[in-house]
Amino acid sequence: MKKAEGKKITIKKNGPYEVSGGVTLNQALIEADAKGTSTAWKKGRAYEGHDEPYHLCRCGQSDKKPYCDGSHETANFHGREKAQRPPYTENASLEPGPRVNLLDDESLCVVARFCDRGPTVWRLVEGSSDEEVQMALEEASACPAGRLTIVDSDGKLLEPKLPVEISAIQDPVKECRGPLWIKGGIEIEGADGEKYEVRNRVALCRCGQSHNQPYCDGAHYNCQEMQGRDK
């Protein structure tokens, strides 16, 4: 994935995400059907007029979410980054199919529920019809964390075209705030100065409870501070 020139997220030690380079910030809402199955992404409000660089909450305690308000200091937040750093293609398992394959890095799951809208993406990859292949591509591409990626017969990763931006995910079905959806190849630098693989889409934890930091692992669903919606 080509890096978005000049756009960067720096993880501050036991502190927030520092965003530089004029990265657009907005909300992304998960739309769902009557059964609670995720069906589509809906764009929410845009955040404008913030300082440059700006800081996004990583501990889950801020009263100004998605922005940091310094609560990590009084909360004695320890934001240890535990995620492994091999390239995605090396860490993901390969699920082969007759027409396309599926790469799946389960450690990146944020439980966004797009992968089981009808037949699951794993079942769809086993099919050979145009409809099954298209549905598999749609389900995998909707995954905000980049856990799932369709690979064509030539070995090319079929990634969705995404804008260079950050979206604070809102999950109305679960009535809570989700992770930060990082799109379009924004560089991420750890608190130790080491850089993470530049990818088209990843989801960063903002509840402070993930066991795979800085990436989200779905812990926000059980985090009281993440209930409700960003203002």
Long-range contacts (C-beta under 8 A, 24 or more apart in sequence): 1-159, 1-185, 1-198, 1-199, 1-200, 2-185, 2-198, 3-185, 3-186, 3-187, 3-198, 4-164, 4-184, 4-185, 4-186, 4-187, 7-164, 7-184, 7-185, 7-186, 7-187, 8-186, 8-187, 8-188, 8-189, 9-166, 9-182, 9-186, 9-187, 9-188, 9-189, 9-204, 10-189, 11-58, 11-79, 11-81, 11-188, 11-189, 11-190, 11-191, 11-214, 12-55, 12-191, 13-79, 13-191, 14-72, 14-77, 14-78, 14-79, 14-191, 15-55, 15-58, 15-68, 15-72, 15-73, 15-77, 15-79, 16-55, 16-56, 16-57, 16-58, 16-59, 16-68, 16-72, 17-55, 17-56, 17-58, 17-68, 17-180, 17-204, 17-214, 18-53, 18-54, 18-55, 19-53, 19-54, 19-55, 19-56, 19-166, 20-52, 20-53, 21-53, 22-52, 23-164, 23-165, 23-166, 23-186, 24-163, 24-164, 24-165, 24-166, 25-50, 25-54, 25-56, 25-66, 25-165, 25-166, 25-167, 25-168, 26-165, 26-166, 26-167, 26-168, 27-167, 27-168, 27-169, 27-170, 27-230, 28-144, 28-167, 28-168, 28-169, 28-170, 28-181, 29-169, 29-170, 29-171, 29-172, 30-112, 30-113, 30-169, 30-170, 30-171, 30-172, 30-173, 30-178, 32-113, 32-172, 32-173, 36-113, 36-173, 37-113, 37-116, 37-117, 38-112, 38-113, 38-114, 38-117, 38-142, 38-173, 39-117, 40-142, 41-142, 44-170, 56-166, 56-168, 56-180, 56-206, 57-206, 58-204, 58-205, 58-206, 58-208, 58-214, 59-208, 60-206, 60-207, 60-208, 60-209, 60-220, 60-223, 60-225, 60-226, 61-208, 61-225, 64-231, 65-168, 65-177, 65-206, 65-230, 65-231, 66-168, 66-177, 66-180, 66-206, 66-230, 77-208, 79-191, 79-208, 79-213, 79-214, 80-213, 81-190, 81-191, 81-192, 81-213, 81-214, 82-211, 82-212, 82-213, 83-107, 83-196, 83-212, 83-213, 83-214, 83-215, 85-194, 85-196, 85-197, 87-197, 88-146, 88-149, 88-197, 88-199, 89-157, 92-149, 94-151, 95-122, 95-125, 96-125, 97-125, 97-126, 97-127, 97-128, 97-136, 98-126, 98-127, 98-128, 99-127, 99-128, 99-133, 99-153, 100-125, 100-133, 100-136, 100-137, 100-150, 100-151, 100-152, 100-153, 100-158, 101-125, 101-150, 101-151, 102-136, 102-140, 102-148, 102-149, 102-150, 102-151, 103-148, 103-149, 103-150, 103-151, 103-157, 104-147, 104-148, 105-146, 105-147, 106-147, 107-212, 107-215, 107-217, 108-145, 108-146, 108-147, 108-202, 108-203, 108-212, 108-215, 109-145, 109-147, 109-217, 109-218, 110-144, 110-145, 110-147, 110-178, 110-179, 110-203, 110-216, 110-217, 110-218, 111-218, 111-221, 112-142, 112-143, 112-144, 112-145, 112-169, 112-171, 112-178, 114-139, 114-142, 114-143, 115-139, 115-140, 115-142, 115-143, 115-148, 121-148, 125-150, 143-201, 144-169, 144-178, 144-179, 144-181, 144-201, 144-203, 145-179, 145-201, 145-202, 145-203, 145-215, 145-216, 146-199, 146-200, 146-201, 146-202, 146-203, 159-200, 159-201, 160-200, 160-201, 162-200, 162-201, 168-206, 168-230, 169-203, 170-229, 170-230, 172-229, 174-221, 175-227, 175-228, 176-220, 176-221, 176-223, 176-226, 176-227, 176-228, 177-206, 177-207, 177-220, 177-226, 177-227, 177-228, 177-229, 177-230, 178-203, 178-216, 178-220, 178-226, 179-203, 179-204, 179-205, 179-206, 179-216, 179-220, 180-204, 180-206, 188-214, 190-214
